[in-house]
């Protein structure tokens, strides 16, 4: 359905991911794509027919910009999950229905003059319904914005702890974290899972954090466990299981942080102390895979 206008969310546009993910000239192309999608009879698609899209040269002509900008913008938008590119250069705007549904809701007002000009109980009822739907949509937008901030905080924590570079805008991160948030898990619990699994799958060697290597008893194949420090593994269907595990020798980190506890470490395994004496400050923030601690020793005594 071609439409006369599209909807832009002021707060999400100015302070959301759009300004973080796209450069100024790429944002121009993004807004142009929204207009082209609104001008198309096929909902949310930028194309000539259902199975034939515009060439990049044609898109550049429509938006009066350079072809190189179109190509760069499309690559960036695909990367940040704003559009999908199909065969024959058909472009689809992701979440079009979700953010542009207002046009359909107001269709009765555009097609029926009575709903525009006459003040009746029926009109009031429809108006009230639209207003309530707008309020519900507004609440949904607020929740999504809050979830985005939470997801960003969780992914930043994972990147810091595990030395990774995951994007908070990736589809798998959003899907898994949102699912766990809907199950009422808290930010602190997400961070706890990250810390626990970092303690299991990372270790300090020669002052550097590296993945724990596990050797398969049957095949002899080596597996670097740090590859599992990712949103799809940590925040998937094993989240609760990981949450209820114990961090690997948490007390050793506490002891390493304080010089006065150094002797307690040496009492347990003197030959291992060389691994932990020169702890870098950054690594010191991470629960590391460690040797049996003085606390374990005290329990046995």
C-alpha positions as CSV (number, residue, x, y, z in Angstrom):
1,X,0.0,0.0,0.0
2,X,1.4,3.4,-1.0
3,X,1.1,5.9,1.7
4,X,1.3,9.7,2.0
5,X,3.5,9.7,5.1
6,X,5.7,7.5,7.2
7,X,6.2,7.6,11.0
8,X,9.4,8.6,12.6
9,X,9.9,8.1,16.4
10,X,11.6,11.3,17.7
11,X,13.3,9.9,20.7
12,X,14.4,6.6,19.0
13,X,15.7,8.5,16.0
14,X,17.6,11.2,17.9
15,X,18.9,9.0,20.7
16,X,18.5,5.5,19.5
17,X,20.8,3.2,17.5
18,X,20.4,5.0,14.2
19,X,22.8,7.8,15.1
20,X,25.3,5.4,16.6
21,X,25.3,2.9,13.8
22,X,25.1,5.1,10.7
23,X,27.3,8.0,9.5
24,X,25.5,11.3,8.6
25,X,25.4,10.6,4.8
26,X,24.3,6.9,5.5
27,X,21.5,8.3,7.7
28,X,20.3,10.3,4.7
29,X,20.1,7.1,2.6
30,X,18.3,5.3,5.5
31,X,15.6,8.0,5.6
32,X,15.4,7.9,1.8
33,X,14.9,4.2,1.9
34,X,12.0,4.6,4.4
35,X,10.4,7.1,2.0
36,X,10.9,4.7,-0.9
37,X,9.4,1.8,1.0
38,X,6.4,4.0,1.9
39,X,6.0,4.9,-1.7
40,X,5.8,1.2,-2.7
41,X,2.6,-0.8,-3.0
42,X,4.5,-3.7,-1.4
43,X,4.7,-3.1,2.4
44,X,8.2,-2.2,3.5
45,X,9.9,-3.2,0.3
46,X,12.1,-1.1,-2.1
47,X,11.6,-2.6,-5.5
48,X,10.1,-2.1,-9.0
49,X,8.1,-5.4,-8.8
50,X,7.9,-8.1,-6.2
51,X,10.8,-9.9,-7.8
52,X,12.9,-7.1,-9.3
53,X,14.6,-4.4,-7.3
54,X,16.2,-1.1,-8.4
55,X,19.9,-1.1,-9.4
56,X,22.2,0.9,-7.2
57,X,22.5,3.4,-10.0
58,X,18.7,3.8,-10.0
59,X,18.6,4.2,-6.2
60,X,21.3,6.8,-6.5
61,X,19.2,8.6,-9.1
62,X,16.1,8.5,-7.0
63,X,17.8,9.8,-3.9
64,X,20.1,12.2,-5.9
65,X,23.3,10.9,-4.4
66,X,26.4,9.0,-5.5
67,X,26.3,5.3,-6.3
68,X,29.2,4.6,-3.9
69,X,27.2,6.1,-1.0
70,X,24.2,3.7,-1.8
71,X,26.5,0.7,-1.9
72,X,28.3,1.6,1.4
73,X,25.0,2.4,3.1
74,X,23.3,-0.9,2.1
75,X,26.3,-2.9,3.4
76,X,26.1,-1.0,6.7
77,X,22.3,-1.3,7.0
78,X,22.6,-5.1,6.4
79,X,25.3,-5.3,9.1
80,X,23.2,-3.5,11.7
81,X,20.0,-5.3,10.9
82,X,18.0,-2.4,9.3
83,X,17.4,-4.0,5.9
84,X,17.6,-7.3,4.1
85,X,18.8,-7.7,0.6
86,X,17.1,-10.3,-1.6
87,X,17.6,-11.7,-5.1
88,X,17.7,-9.1,-7.9
89,X,18.4,-6.3,-5.4
90,X,15.0,-6.3,-3.7
91,X,15.4,-4.5,-0.4
92,X,13.2,-5.0,2.6
93,X,13.1,-2.7,5.6
94,X,13.2,-4.8,8.8
95,X,10.4,-4.3,11.3
96,X,8.5,-2.1,8.9
97,X,5.1,-3.4,10.1
98,X,6.1,-2.9,13.7
99,X,7.0,0.8,13.3
100,X,4.7,1.8,10.5
101,X,1.4,0.3,11.6
102,X,-0.1,3.7,12.5
103,X,-1.0,4.3,8.8
104,X,-3.2,1.3,8.7
105,X,-4.9,2.2,12.0
106,X,-5.9,5.6,10.7
107,X,-7.2,4.2,7.4
108,X,-10.9,4.5,8.5
109,X,-10.5,8.2,9.2
110,X,-9.0,8.8,5.7
111,X,-11.7,6.8,3.9
112,X,-14.8,7.9,5.8
113,X,-15.5,11.7,5.9
114,X,-18.0,11.2,8.7
115,X,-15.3,10.0,11.0
116,X,-13.4,13.2,10.2
117,X,-16.2,15.8,10.4
118,X,-18.9,14.6,12.7
119,X,-18.5,14.4,16.4
120,X,-20.5,11.3,17.4
121,X,-20.3,8.7,20.1
122,X,-19.1,6.3,17.5
123,X,-16.3,8.6,16.4
124,X,-15.3,9.2,20.0
125,X,-15.2,5.5,20.7
126,X,-12.9,4.9,17.7
127,X,-10.8,7.9,18.7
128,X,-10.5,6.6,22.2
129,X,-9.5,3.2,20.9
130,X,-6.8,4.6,18.7
131,X,-5.6,6.7,21.6
132,X,-5.4,3.6,23.8
133,X,-3.6,1.7,21.1
134,X,-1.2,4.6,20.8
135,X,-0.6,4.5,24.5
136,X,0.1,0.8,24.4
137,X,2.5,1.3,21.5
138,X,4.2,4.1,23.4
139,X,4.6,1.8,26.4
140,X,6.0,-0.9,24.2
141,X,8.5,1.5,22.7
142,X,9.6,2.5,26.2
143,X,10.1,-1.1,27.1
144,X,12.1,-1.8,23.9
145,X,14.3,1.3,24.6
146,X,15.0,0.1,28.1
147,X,15.8,-3.4,26.9
148,X,18.2,-1.9,24.4
149,X,20.1,-0.2,27.2
150,X,20.1,-3.4,29.3
151,X,21.3,-5.4,26.3
152,X,24.1,-2.9,25.7
153,X,25.2,-3.0,29.3
154,X,25.2,-6.8,29.3
155,X,27.2,-7.1,26.1
156,X,29.7,-4.5,27.2
157,X,30.2,-6.5,30.4
158,X,30.8,-9.7,28.3
159,X,33.2,-7.9,26.0
160,X,35.2,-6.5,28.9
161,X,35.4,-9.7,30.8
162,X,36.0,-12.1,27.8
163,X,38.0,-9.8,25.5
164,X,35.4,-10.0,22.8
165,X,33.8,-7.5,20.4
166,X,30.1,-8.5,20.2
167,X,27.6,-6.0,19.0
168,X,24.5,-5.3,21.3
169,X,22.5,-4.8,18.1
170,X,23.2,-8.4,16.8
171,X,20.0,-10.4,16.2
172,X,21.2,-13.4,18.4
173,X,22.1,-11.1,21.3
174,X,18.8,-9.3,21.2
175,X,16.8,-12.5,20.8
176,X,18.5,-14.5,23.7
177,X,18.8,-11.6,26.2
178,X,15.2,-10.4,25.6
179,X,13.9,-14.0,26.1
180,X,15.7,-14.2,29.4
181,X,14.5,-10.7,30.5
182,X,11.0,-11.9,29.7
183,X,11.7,-14.7,32.1
184,X,12.4,-12.1,34.8
185,X,16.2,-12.6,35.0
186,X,18.1,-9.4,36.2
187,X,21.1,-7.6,34.8
188,X,23.1,-8.8,37.8
189,X,22.3,-12.4,37.0
190,X,23.4,-11.9,33.4
191,X,26.7,-10.5,34.6
192,X,27.1,-13.4,37.1
193,X,26.7,-15.9,34.3
194,X,29.4,-14.1,32.3
195,X,31.7,-14.1,35.3
196,X,31.1,-17.7,36.1
197,X,31.8,-19.0,32.6
198,X,34.8,-16.7,32.2
199,X,36.2,-18.4,35.3
200,X,35.6,-21.8,33.7
201,X,36.8,-21.1,30.2
202,X,39.6,-18.5,30.6
203,X,42.9,-18.8,32.4
204,X,45.9,-16.6,32.9
205,X,49.2,-17.6,31.2
206,X,52.3,-15.4,31.1
207,X,50.2,-12.4,32.1
208,X,47.6,-12.9,29.3
209,X,44.1,-14.2,29.4
210,X,43.7,-17.2,27.1
211,X,41.0,-19.8,26.6
212,X,41.1,-23.0,28.6
213,X,42.1,-25.9,26.3
214,X,40.2,-29.1,26.7
215,X,41.4,-32.3,25.1
216,X,38.9,-35.0,24.0
217,X,39.8,-38.3,25.6
218,X,38.7,-40.3,22.6
219,X,39.9,-38.3,19.6
220,X,42.7,-36.3,21.2
221,X,41.2,-33.1,19.6
222,X,41.9,-29.8,21.4
223,X,39.1,-27.4,22.0
224,X,39.5,-23.8,23.0
225,X,36.6,-23.2,25.4
226,X,36.7,-19.4,25.1
227,X,34.8,-19.7,21.8
228,X,31.7,-20.4,23.9
229,X,31.9,-17.1,25.6
230,X,29.3,-15.7,23.3
231,X,25.6,-14.5,23.6
232,X,24.2,-17.5,21.8
233,X,25.9,-19.9,24.3
234,X,25.8,-17.9,27.5
235,X,22.3,-16.5,27.3
236,X,20.6,-19.4,25.5
237,X,18.6,-22.4,26.9
238,X,21.4,-23.3,29.3
239,X,21.3,-19.9,31.1
240,X,19.7,-21.2,34.3
241,X,22.2,-24.1,34.5
242,X,25.1,-21.7,34.2
243,X,23.6,-19.3,36.7
244,X,23.5,-22.1,39.3
245,X,27.1,-23.1,38.8
246,X,29.9,-22.0,41.1
247,X,32.7,-19.7,39.9
248,X,36.0,-21.5,39.6
249,X,38.0,-20.7,42.8
250,X,36.6,-17.2,43.3
251,X,38.6,-16.7,46.5
252,X,41.9,-16.8,44.6
253,X,41.0,-13.5,42.9
254,X,40.3,-11.9,46.2
255,X,43.6,-13.0,47.5
256,X,45.5,-11.8,44.5
257,X,44.0,-8.4,44.8
258,X,45.5,-7.9,48.2
259,X,49.2,-8.2,48.9
260,X,48.6,-9.1,52.5
261,X,46.9,-12.4,51.3
262,X,49.9,-13.4,49.2
263,X,51.3,-15.7,51.8
264,X,48.0,-17.6,52.0
265,X,48.3,-18.5,48.3
266,X,51.9,-19.6,48.6
267,X,50.9,-21.9,51.5
268,X,48.7,-23.9,49.1
269,X,50.8,-24.3,45.9
270,X,54.1,-22.4,46.0
271,X,55.1,-23.7,42.6
272,X,52.0,-22.0,41.0
273,X,52.5,-18.5,42.4
274,X,54.6,-17.3,39.4
275,X,51.3,-17.4,37.4
276,X,49.6,-14.9,39.6
277,X,52.2,-12.6,41.1
278,X,52.3,-10.1,38.2
279,X,48.6,-9.7,37.6
280,X,47.7,-6.9,35.2
281,X,45.2,-4.5,36.5
282,X,42.7,-5.3,33.7
283,X,43.0,-9.0,34.2
284,X,42.6,-8.5,37.9
285,X,39.0,-7.5,37.3
286,X,38.1,-10.9,35.9
287,X,37.4,-14.1,37.9
288,X,40.2,-16.2,36.6
289,X,40.7,-20.0,36.4
290,X,42.8,-20.6,39.5
291,X,44.5,-23.2,41.6
292,X,43.0,-24.6,44.8
293,X,42.7,-21.7,47.3
294,X,43.5,-21.2,50.9
295,X,39.8,-21.1,51.6
296,X,39.4,-24.7,50.3
297,X,42.4,-25.7,52.4
298,X,40.8,-24.2,55.5
299,X,37.6,-26.1,54.8
300,X,39.4,-29.3,54.7
301,X,41.2,-28.5,58.0
